[in-house]
Amino acid sequence: MQDLRIGIVGMGPRGRGWVNTFKRVKGAKVVALCEKIGPLLEQGLEIAADSDVRGYRDFEKMLREAGLDAVAIVVEPHNQPDLICEALQRGKHVICEVPLAYTIEDCWRIVLAVEKSGLKFEMAEQLRYSAYVEAWKKMVEEGTLGKVIFAEGQYFHGRTRERYWFDSETGRPLTIEEAKGNPNAKKGRMWYMPHPILYLPHELSPILKVLDDRVKKVVCMGTRKGSYYYEDFPISDLEVALMHTEKDTVMRMACAFTIPTPRPHHWHHIMGTKGEVETNRSLKDRPKMWLADGFLEDKIEVDWGYNPYQPAPSEAIGTGHGSLDYYPLADFVGSIRKDTTPEMDVYKAADTAAPAILAGMSADRGSEPLEVPNFRPNEKRRPGEEPKIAKN
């Protein structure tokens, strides 16, 4: 089988990183890059370092001319649903960045487009490949932790002052001060995310994989609209959601992106009737475990780490996020070549997006509890069939 011909749209920092990572994935060849901002496109082509890779400023033209098997979509979340659906309708397999979408309607639109196309779709959430996720999943499956009754995830990632604006001519990030009075200053993706809780896939994806579960109900509250730290920024500094799953686990999920925070940014905790586990809260901290029948008076440190393979394959090392960025891209290519279900297919992607979307709606409605739809086909909805959506 010939190498899959990959086109990548979006040459921001993540998109340029994917150019480099796809070069390491066996069975794939990047043949086209697409970006509206010329200097960013040139940077992507420099990283590709291949005269056969063509650059495009127009997405439809790339789909029409480049002879692609698959498209990697690495653009702002509010822009990606249209591109995902268009690529699928043109017969291209699709992998995209997180989160899947910002509205329930767009989640359904993508699910239906995937079902009608019969093509492969994957969302590239990488934390679900971590060693601690694999270890915890095995512990849950073997009953080591007993019945899991509580889980937590939080993503506190203070955005530096150059993450809010960029130069529309060059693509260069601008500080808040540089953006003032600059005619080329354009708002970045943070301005189009109305709730911090929307950026929840990195918290829900690992936990739902460990539990083999989905969220069915959510309620949320947050600080006021408008940041206390960055006065001109219109979204809340913090939102916290309580979620209830089909298997009767209560979860607390929290997101904050405007206030300064230390590393690491992610923290996960699972508590069962026979024990609990958690990741480290700081770089000086260690992951911990406690087992009720393990003769332990307190939690002990466990060095699970992130990379699921020891030693990590050479192709993965240095690809970003603890070398985890390699795995979803390699899985996507493998799913096409072997005709298998991607690790994070469209239903699992929607399972992480919909609870976050509804959490934001709950916060807007004074913490009203809301039901989360199940996007999988069932006796009431066949694949490709429009759902009967109850208005929340």
Buried (B, 14 or more C-beta within 10 A) or exposed (E): EEBBBBBBBBBBBBBBBBBBBBBBBEBBBBBBBBBBBBBBBBBBBEBBEEEEBBBBEEBEEBBEEBEBBBBBBBBBBBBBBBBBBBBBEBEBBBBBBBBBBBBBEBBBBBBBBBBBBEBBBBBBBBBBBBBBBBBBBEBBEEEBBBEBBEBBBBBBBBBEBBBBBBBBEEBBBBEBEBBEEEEEBBEBBBBBBBBBBBBBBBBBBBBBBBBEBBBBBBBBBBBEEBBEEBEEBEBBBBBBBBBBBBEEBBBBBBBBBBBEBEEBBBBBBBBBEBBBBBBBBEEEEBBBBBBEEEEEEEBEEBEBBBBBEEEBEEBBEEBBBBBBBBBBBBBBBBBBBEEEEBBBBBBBBBBBBBBBBBBBBBBBEEBBEBEBBBBBBEEEBEEBEEBEEEEB
